[in-house]
Amino acid sequence: MPAPDPITSPQNPRIKNLLKLQQKSSERRAQDLTIVEGHRELTIAHGAGVPITALFVCPALTSETQLRELRALLGSGTTEWFEVSKAVFEKVAYREGSDGVLALVQPPRLTLESLNLPAAPLLLVLESVEKPGNLGAILRTADAAQATAVIVCDPRTDLYNPNAIRSSIGCSFTVPTVATTRAELLAWCHQHGIRTYAAALTNHAVPYTTCDFRGPTALVMGTEADGLTPELMQACDQTIIIPMRGAIDSLNVSTATAILTFEAVRQRE
């Protein structure tokens, strides 16, 4: 149940810590915590088994229905509850139109070796992803397609950046997600017989619809600004393209990933 005395000062140590966790990936790593904002996102995280250590609710922004659902969801657990004034909550909220629910959670920390691979895994590989919004959108695609995992090589953003969690609508916790290096990824894919398809604009790239994605498959995507590094592109088994028929020569990386992913799903069905 919520604490009897609401937090009304932005100088409260818990509020100051929320701001540090929101702004600094080093703090999130050091405390092994991240922030989830939103009733829907928190419900998805809880359903995925993510430990929720503290909950901050603003009654002025949260409906009675949501409060009842949260009490039913978390009331018998070890989650600390804190009631927060509207002015304080608006200081820590990181999106407009918040529903007054914000939580501290312990994010999963997975490795390549910990992934439970089916006979024909479908992996989405992102190299050096730096925009949390793109990462979140790709995690939504992975969840919708029931991809085996999302693997990020040499990430430039925290996998559990609060904005990535927001963009994923909580799918950061439903999809196994691993950070690794390019060399480790390639060795692991070779060890497990996973064929790698690099999405890139090259002379020897073939249209994605001509490829067979029914076997163990890794779809390898680069950054929107720079694409894949030459080292990773050349190390992949096949280079593929999505043919462009208009004036533009490329798509947003999250859109391109969705197209390739659902082609793989179509083939497998």
C-alpha positions, 0 to 999 in steps of 0.5 A: 500500500502507498506510504501514508505521507506523500512525497511533496518535495523535489529535494526528497532523496528518492526523487533526486535518485529517480532523476539520476537514474533517468538521466545517467546510464552509469547510475542505472548500471551501478544500481542495477535499476531502470525506470518504467513509466506507465501502467501498461508498460509496468503491467507488461514488465510484471508479466515478464517476471521483472522484479519491481522494487519501488512504485511511485504513484500520483493519485491526481493523475492515476485513475481509481481503476488503475490503482486497484489493478496495481494493488491487486498486481503488487500488493502482496509482494515486496514492492515499496509504494510511494504516493507523490504530489502532482508537481513532484511527479511532473518533475520526474515524468519523462513523457507528456500525458503521463498516467501517474505511474512510475516504477523502479525495476531490475532489468534482465542481464542476458548473455549469448550463452544464456539464450534458449535457442529453438531448432531454427532461431530468428534473431534480430541483430543491431549494430551500434544502435544509438537511438532509444526510439529505434531500439524500442520500435524494433523490440515491439516488432520482435515481440509481435513476430515472436523473434527468438532474441534481439542482439545488439553489437557494440551498443551506443545506448543503454538497452534499458534506457527509459526512452527505449522502454517507453518506445517498446511499450514494455517489450524491452522485457518480453523479448530476450535482449543481449549486448555483445561485441561483433566478434563474439556475435560472429563466433557464436552464430558460426558455432550454432549454424546461424546464417547471417543476412546483412541489410546493406546497399551493395552491388552484390546484395540480393532482394530479401524476397529471394532468400530462404529465412526458414532455417537458423537466421540472423537479420543484421541491421546497421545504424540509420546514419552509417549502415553496417561497418564494412567488417560486419557486412563482409563477415555475414553470409549474404547481403540483402536489400529491400528494393526502393522504387521511389526517390529515396534509397533507404528506410528507417531502420525500425521499418526495414527491420519489421519488413524483413522480420515479417517476411521471415515469419511469412516463410516459416508459416 
